[in-house]
């Protein structure tokens, strides 16, 4: 029997070697996974630095600089300050086709200061936090880009990889300006991801969105001694809000309108001569957003007339819905399944249990972070908006969610900030980095995949000629002020 066993072993080894030779793409993917596993601690350090910076939209000076420095140190050519955005950049390596773009984000959210704790504990002296995990987003994207660069440098792939540094996704519409400037015109496919509480390929669209700040001006007066001399700008804001709230009954049911009064006066005994309200209007269809926003402007003008104040408005942002490319989604799904989900240590399970106890709803099982969600058969609606939508109208685009948060964690919450400061976040980040890099390998090695994705893109876009919903305004660099 021993000679037979020896022969069997030799045959199996030969078959395995032949299989590897017949599928060089598989070897490249194994190489990338191994490299990223070895680089885990370095990328964790980068992500946690950006988590600590917690810089809001268009103010991500240190975050952007760190990502650029890392890419430059790894051989990329950097073009900084693109599309009139000081914290935007494009990092490139290689030449010729295909051109594969990897999107990177790194802005934080105001009002979400939080330690890496399962209890709500803001960081002293800090007012913002990464409640959407963009510190992980940007780091995973540069990690994927660097791995592809290594393969291009070694002549194992041919083409161009670009990492797009995209500031101010949270309401600042950074990618819209990149698209408007034509910076995706020669790109073949764009790859992205987003932190979340599951591992799944993005098969949900996004709500188109227009946001604006409405500014009312009136006349100051003593609110008690001579109120008749005053004209309250805050009255104008409140009258507009009342009319907008009544309008909700008479808009399509998928519409979402929300606002916050950003300035309303300084003292109760002074009639405020200035007040400001910040509005978002969302709907699955971009033409409906434009129509509803026009009606919102009418409520502002009516409020100003009725309160004898004046009003003007500034459009802050505007994003398209998201075109889903099923061809690319199916390819990315295979790679996500190969990479797998996130397994917690016993300490992380205890952290997750404590964090879930703070939820006001029943959370999914903690072990769901280890699973990969099957690819959805159809495209679902979404409750959120993203400027990736504009990219998806310029070039075939594909993305995923990775489990960087304890299952059930809401986005834009202190719990999400807390998870992002732990290894729960960085483990999920590396799932995304691997999945994007492996998908990019498929795109570099399979021209037919790109061609099929482009045909689907043309069909989905139809004869629509892209027009940014924010018009021709310059980037709203101070929208967080």
ABEGO torsion letter per residue (X at the ends): XAAAAAAAAAAAAAAAAAAAAABAAAAAAAAAAAAAAAAAAAAAAAAAAAAAAGBBBGABAAAAAAAAAAAAAAGBBBBBGBGGBAABBBBBBEBEOBBBBBBBBABBBBGABBBBBABBBBBBGBABBBAAGAAAAAAAAAAAAAAAAAAAAAGABBEBBBBBBBBGABGAGAAAAAAAAGAAAABABBBBBBBBABBBBBABBBBBBBBBBBBBBBBBBBAAABAAABBBAAAAAAAAAAAAAAAAAABBAABBBBBBBABAEABAABBBABBBBBBBBBBABAAAAAAAAAAAAAAAAAAAAAAGBBBBBBBABBBBBBBBBAAAAAAAAAAAAAAEBBBBBAAAAAAAAAAAAABABBBBBAAAAABBBBBBABBBBBABBBAAAAAAAABBBBBBBBBABBBGBBBGBAAAAAAAABAAAAAAAAAAAAAAAAAAAAAAABAAAAAAAAAAAAAAAEABBBBBAAEABBBBAAAAX
